[in-house]
Amino acid sequence: MATQDIKKFGFFDSERILFYSFCLMLFLLPMTKSPALIAGGLTIALWVFSGRFIKDLGALFKQQWAKPVLLFILLPWLGLLWTNDFEKGLDFAQKSYYWLFAFAVISIPHTRAINLIWAFIAGLSLNVLVSIFQYIGIIPYLRRDFATGLLTGINPYISYSLILVLGMAILSFVFRNVEKRWQKVLIIILIASYIFNLSIIHGRSGYIAFLVLLPVIIFNLAGKKHIMKGVIAVVLITVIFLFSPMVQNRINLIKEEISLYYQGHKGTSVGLRLYVWENSIKIFANSPLIGVGTGGFAKSLEGFNSEPSLLILDQPHNSFLYMATSFGLIGIFSILWLFVVFLKKGWRCRNNLAGYSVFLFGIILIIGSMTDNQILSRITGILLAVFMGMRVEKDE
C-alpha cells in the first residue's frame, strides 16, 4: 500500500487521524481500561467509516500472518457450536475484536510504527511514575495493596508486570542507538524505575520474564566491549531484585502454597493453578479432537471437583491449556502457529526497533502465557494484535 494513497474522511486526513487514535490507545493502554477501549473503538470506527478497511482487508490476505490469525479468530466462534456454556463462550469469543487492531494498523506506514511504540512507552512511563508515588505515599492507592498506578485503579497486575519488562527491553535497545549523554542518562533512569516498580508489585510472571531477559537488557546497555561488566551487573541486579521484600514474599508464597496444595489445601493462587492445570490434562484427554468448546472449561472442571467450596475458574490460567481444552488438537496447532509466525516476524527485523519490540514481546508473552491466559487479557491481547499487524519493514 503506497503511503501517498491517502483517503479523506470529511475535511480531515483519515490516515493521520487513524495514526493519532492508535497512539492515544497505546498511550492509555498501560494506565486505564475504559478510556483505552474508547480510544480503541474510535480507532476502529475511523478505520471502517473512512473506507480504509476496504483496501486494508485486501492487503490483509497478502500478510504472512493472515492465515494463523484468521484461524485463531474463527476457532472461538466455531467452539460455540459444541460448548456446554454458551453465555461464557460468547463472552470469550467476543474478545476476538482485539484482532481488528491488527487489520487496522496495516494502514500505518512503517515510518510511523516507531511512534506507536513511543506512545506505548510514554503511557507506561507515566504509569510507573504514578505507581512509585503510590508506593512512597504521595498518591493514594487506587486498588488496595497494588502499586500499579492507573487512573481507574483496575489493572490486571500480571499483564502489567509483563509490559514493564517489555518496556525495559525496548528502552535498552534504544540506548544502543542514542549518542547524547542526557538521553542515555534518561533511559537508565527509566529502566531503573521500571525495575523498581516491578519489585514492589505482585506479578510473579513478570519476575520470571525479567530474570530471563535481564542479560539481554544489560548487554544492550553495556555493549560488546564491556561483557564482564555486563555479567557482573546481571548478577548484582538479580541478587538485589530477588531480595526485594515484595519479591521475597511472593517467592516464599510459592513454596508455602505448593506445600499446602499437596496437603490438600487447593484454595490458594498457586494451588488453584496446579489444580486446574492437572485437570486440564484430563479434560483434554476426554476430548482431544475438538475440546469442550469456547467457555466450556468451567462446567467441565466441575466434574472433577471434589470440594464444593473450591473456586471454579472459567479458564485454566494458561494460554496453551486454554486452547487445548477448548479446541483440542486444532487449538494447540493454532496457538503454536500464531506464536511461531509472530516470533519469525520480529526476528526477521530484529535490528530495527519495531521488529525488536515484536520479537521480545513474543518471548515475554509466551512466558506470561504459562501462568495466565494472556491471549484473553486486555493489555497483552491488544498488544499482540497491534504488534502482529504493525509494519516492521518497509516492503511489508
N, C-alpha and C positions, 0 to 999 in steps of 0.2 A: 504494500500500500504506500503510495507516494505521499510524503509529508506535505507536499504542496497542495494536494487534493483536499481542500477544506470545505466542509459543508457549513452552511449558515443556519442558525436557529434564531429566527426573528432578526433583530438587529445585532445579534451577538455572534462571535466566533465560537461555534459549538465545541471545537477541539480544545480551545483554550479553557473554556468553562468546565469541560469534562476533566481536563487535567487538574484544574484547581479544586474541583469537587473530590477527586481522588486524593489529592494532597490533604484536604480537610479531613476526610475519613481516616486516612492513615495517621494523621496527627492526633486525632481524638481516640483512636482505637486502643492505645495503651492506658488511657485515662478514664474512660467513661463508656457506658453501654448505650443508652438511648440516643445521645447526640451523635455518636459514631454511626449508629444504624440509620438515623435520619439522614446524615450526610451520605451514607451508602445508598439509601433509597433515592436521594436526589441524583446521585451519580447514574444509577440505572435508569431513572426516568428520563434524564437528559439524553442518555445513550439511545434509548428507544425513540423518544419523541422527536429527536433531531434527525432521525432517519439513518444515523450512522450504523445502527445494528444490522441493517441490510447488507452493507458492504463488509462489515466485520464478520458476519456469520459466513460469508463466502470465503474470507481469509482463514476462518477457523479451521476448515477442513484441510488446509494446507499445513497446519501445525503438526509437529511430531507428537505433541501431547494430546491431540484431539480425541483419538480413539480410546485411550485409557480413561480420560476424563468423562467422555460420554457414557462409557460402560459404568463408571463409578457413580454417575448421576442416575442412570437407568435402574440399577440394582435396588435402591431403596423403594422405588415406586413399584417395581415388579414384586418385591417382597411383601407388599400389602395384600397380594393375592392369596398368600398362604399363612399370613400371620395369625396368631391367636389373640392379638390385642391391636385392633385396627386403629384405635384412638392414639395410643402411644406410638404406633408405627407411623401414623400420619405426621405426628409431631417431629419425628426423626427425619422423615422423607422431605418435609418442608425445608429442612436445613440445606437441601441441595441448592437453594438460592445463592449460597456462597459462591457457587461456580459462575454465576452471572458476571462476577467481577473479573474472572479470568477472560471471559469473552469481551467485556467492555474495555479492559486495559490494553487490548490489542491496538486500540485507537491511539494510544500514547506512543510517540516516536521513541526510538532507542535513546536519542539525545536527552530526553526528558525523564527517562526511567530513573536516573540517579536522583533527580529531585523528589521523586516519590519516596525513595529510601531516606532522604534527608528529612522529609516531612515526618516520617515514622520516628526517626531518631530524635527530632525536636520534641515530639509529643512524649516520647519515652523519657527524655532527659527532664522535662518539666515534671513529669510524674515522679521521677526519682527524687527530685528536689522536695516535692510535697511530702513524699514518704519519709525522707530524712528529717524534715521539720516536724512531722508527726512523732517520730521516734524521740526527738530531743524536747518535745513538749511545746513547740511554738504553735503548731496547728493540732487541733484535737483529732483523735481517731474518728474516722467516718464509719469504720467497721471494727468492732471491738477486737483487740488483740492482733489486728493485722495492719502493719505499717506498709500498706500497699498503695498509698496515695489515693487517687481517684476523686473526681468531683462528685460522683454518686455514692461512693462508699461500697459499691458492689463490684467485686473483682474475683475471677477465677484465679486464685493465687498460684496454682501450679503452672498455668499458662503464662502468668506474669513472670514467674521465676525463669521460665524458658526464654522469653523475649528479652529479659535482662542479659542473658548470655549471648543471645543474638546481637544485641546492641554492642556489647563488648567486642565481639568478633568483627563486626563491621567497622567500629572505630579503630581497632588495631590495624585493619587493612588500610584505612585512610591515613593512619600515622606513617605508613611506609612511603606515602606519596606526597607528603607536605614538607616544605622546606623551612618555613618561618618558625622561629623558636616559640613565639607565643601560641601558634597553632598546635605545636607538639605538646606544650605545657597544658593547654586547654584539653586536649584529647586524653592525656594522662590523668588529669583531674576527673574528667567524666568517667573514664573506665574505673578509677578508684572508687568513685561514688556509686557506680553500678555494683561493684563487688561488695561494698559496704551495705547497700540496700539488700542485696541477695542474702547477706549474712544475718540480717535482722528480721527476715520474713520466713513464714512457712513455705514449703515448696521443695521437697527433697529431690524431685525430678530435676529441678534447676541446679541443685547441688551437684548431681551426677554429671549433668551436661557441662557444667562449669569445670569440673575436675578433668573431664575428658578433653575439653577444648582449651584448657589453660595453657598447655605447651604451644599450641598454635597461636594463641593470643600473645604470649610472651615473646615468642620468636619473631612475630610480626613487629613487635616493639623493639626488640634487641637487635635484630638484623643478623645476617650470616657472619659478620665479623666478631660477634660477641656471644658465641654459642655457650661458653662456660658460664658467663654471667647470666645468660638466659636459663640455664639449668638450675643455677643457684636461686634465681628469682622464682622459678616454678616451685621448687622445694619449699622456700620460705613462705610464699603466698599460700601454698597448700596447707602448711602447718598452721599458719595464723588463721586461715579460714576455718579449718576443722576445729580449732579451739575457741571459736566464737560461741558465746553462751547459747544463742538460739540454735546454731548448728549442732552443738554438743547435745542439747536437749532433744532435738529431732532425731539424731542418730541413736541416742540411748533409748528413745521411744521405740525404734525399730526392734531393738533387741528384746525389750520388755514385751512388746505386742506379739512378736513371734513366739516367745515363751508362753504367753497367755493363750495363744491360738492352739498350741499343742497340749495345753492343759484343758482345752475345751471351751475357752472363752473367745468367741469369734467377733464380738461386737466392738472391735477397735478399727482404726483406719487400716492398719496393715492386716489385721485379722480378717476383715471383710474382703479385702483384695485377695488374700490367699484362698478364702472360701469360694469366692466367685470364679477365680481362675481355675481352681480344682474342678468345680462343677461345670465350667465352660467346656472343659475337655469332654466331660460326659455328655453334655448337650450336643456338642459337635459330633461325637461318636454315634449318637442316636439318630442324627440326620445329617450325614456328611455331604450329601449331594447338593441340597438346596437350603439347608439350615432351617431355622424356625420362623424365618420371615422378619420383616422390619418391625422392631418393637416387641418381638415375641419372647425376648430373653427373660423378663421378669416372671411371667407366668410359667415358663419352662423351669425356671430356677425354683419355683415354689414346690415342684415335685420332688426336689432333693432336700428341701428344708425340714430338718427335724426339730428346729427350735422356732416355735410360732412368734416369739418376741424378737427374733432377729430381723434387722432391717433388710428388706428385699430391694436390691439395686436394679435399676431398669436397664443397665448395660454393664459389661464386665470390666470397666475401667482399664481397658487395654484395646487399642485400635485394631490390632490383628485378631484378637479373640472376638471382638465385636463383629468383624467381617466374617470370621469363620462360623460363629454361632448363628448369625443372621442369614447368611447366604451360602454357607457350605464351602466346598472347594472353589467354586467360581468367585466367592468373596475373597478367599485367600489370594487367588490369582489376581484379582482386580487390584487389591491394595499393593501387592508386590510390584505389579506392572506400573502402577501410578508412581510409587516411590522410586523405582529404577529410572523411569523417564525423567522424573523431577531432578534426581541427582545427576543424570547424564547432561541435562540442560545446563545445570550450574557448572559442572566440571568442565564442560566444553569451553566456557567463557570465564573460567576461574581467575583469569588475570585482569579482569575489569571488575569494578565494584558491584555492578548488578549481578553478574554471574557468580561472583564470590559469595554474595549475600544469599543467593538462591541455594548454592551448594551447602553452605554452612547451616542454613535454616533446615535443609533436608536432614542433615545429621542430627540436629537438635530435635527436630520433630519426631524422628524415629526413636530417639532416647526417651522423649516425653511420652510417646505412644505406648511404651512398655508398662507404664504405671497409671495412665489415664487415657481417656478416649479423646485424643487431641484433634481428630478429624471432625468431631462434633462440637468442639469448643469454639466459641465465637471468635476469640482473638486469633488462635492458631489456624482455625478453619478458614477465616477470611484471608489471612496472610498466605496460606497455602494456595488459595485460588489466585490472589493477585500476583504472587511470585511465579506461579505456573504460567500465567498468561503474559507476564511482563516481557517486553522485548529486550533481551540481554545482549544481542548483537545486531549490527547494522543491517545485515542482509536477511534478517529473520522475517 
